[in-house]
Amino acid sequence: MPRRAPLALALSLLLAACASPDGAMPAKARLLEPAHLDAGSAIAAAAQGEAAAWPDETWWTVLGDPQLDRLVQRAQEGNPGLRASAARVRLAQALAGVTEAAAGPAVNASASADRTRYPEHGAAPAAIAGRTLWKENAALTGAIDLDAWGRHREALQAALGDVKVAEAEQQMVRLALQTAIVRAYIRLAHAYALHDLATATLQQRQRQHAMAQKRHAAGLSGAYETAALAATLPAGERGRQQAMAAIALLQHQLAALTGQGPGDGERIARPVLNLGPAQHPGAAHRMPPVAWAANAALPSALPAQLIGRRPDVAAQRWRIEAAARRIGAARADFYPDINIAAFAGLQAFGFTRLLEAGSRTMGVAPAINLPVFDSGRLRSRLGAQRAAWDIAVEQYNGAVVQALADVAGAVSQQRAIAAQLQQSEAAQAAAMHAETLAERAWRAGLTDADAVINARMSALHEQQNVLDMSARLLENHTLLMAALGGGVKAEIH
């Protein structure tokens, strides 16, 4: 019989005796194909015609405000949440390094010395029995796991998948931070515009009240008219104070997002965003942000490429990859673990003999560890990893569905708000025209000053509607950029 036959026979018997992965709960989830999802009419309509580019890495610069650019940059450097996400990436990388090191060879050095009296009637040889001697030992020991079934290899790939998850989650935090800053900045510009509007409205009410007082003094009107107009003045002042409070609150919010104190927020100047009427795309000059947002289109590659750009979807996809690798590692636990250990060094009684040639010692210790019966522990572990894979798959499927819903919702809102803005701009233009006619009639002596003031109040009201719709449109455009993954590129390889 050949020399290798006994070894092959023994290995076959060992493999036959080991615990079996059969019986573990199989994986049940199915990965969703984005191409099978109906993107809906809103996305299809927005992606027609000339295809738009994906959001740029600095997508907020279209708003044209250098102060906003500085705030986003400062936040990406000083926000505690973003720094914590970066630390989680480093933690995942370090844990991957620990997993990688576990699969490689290990070499350790050791040295010891002890002074012992050996009993005369014990197990000590006669040469040292009854004597008190120094015993020295110096050795190098090494061990390696052959990883014949790929357990360590799968565990390492799972750990590297965890690193990718942490990196995608860091991108999620960065995109959420950018979105929060841009939205707060748009609201700050809106609050300043409302403050101006509230101030102008209050001034108009004060003029109306002053004119009513003059008429009452001349006996042309009763006290009721003066009192009624006086009652509107506190409301006008209240609107102005509310706008001022909103400005302070948003300044403090922006400071917190950038990792600064409230005092830094007080130094944030008024935004230079243009929330006025949108210019038509055919205008010769550069379109203001509101007009650009109202006419923005979508990339034609939806939804296929969306899964590679959304960091939340990318994180879920990497979780699937890591879970699959852990299933492989759990399966490898059912097979023999083959290790080889070796040592070499010096051992002697007495320091003077430690360095002699006769003090050399060395050896090799191969070992096989085989699970035979473990009461179903390994099968349960494998079933748990398969269930974890099912969870990761369903979370990924949910993220894909939610991603398309976010885009569709933002696009639908964009179209609806743009239509409302167009109507508000038409109403504002009509109110301003009516104000002009009222002023001409007053100058010609065909009407009184009240008609002019009332027409101006109506124009201010329509102006507020335009400001509200413009701010909503820009905020919704910010949400659309976030739904498309922003400028973050988290492609899955």
Secondary structure, DSSP 8 states (H G I E B T S, - for coil): --THHHHHHHHHHHHHHS---TTS---------GGGS--HHHHHHHTSSS------TTGGGGG--HHHHHHHHHHHHH-HHHHHHHHHHHHHHHHHHHHHHHHS-EEEEEEEEEEEE--TTSSS-TTTTT-EEEEEEEEEEEEEE--TT-HHHHHHHHHHHHHHHHHHHHHHHHHHHHHHHHHHHHHHHHHHHHHHHHHHHHHHHHHHHHHHHHHHHTTSS-HHHHHHHHHHHHHHHHHHHHHHHHHHHHHHHHHHHTT--HHHHHT--------S----TT-SS---HHHHHHT----TTTTTTHHHH-HHHHHHHHHHHHHHHHHHHHHHTTS-EEEEEEEEEEEEESGGGTTSGGGEEEEEEEEEE-----TTHHHHHHHHHHHHHHHHHHHHHHHHHHHHHHHHHHHHHHHHHHHHHHHHHHHHHHHHHHHHHHHHHHHTTSS-HHHHHHHHHHHHHHHHHHHHHHHHHHHHHHHHHHHTTTT------
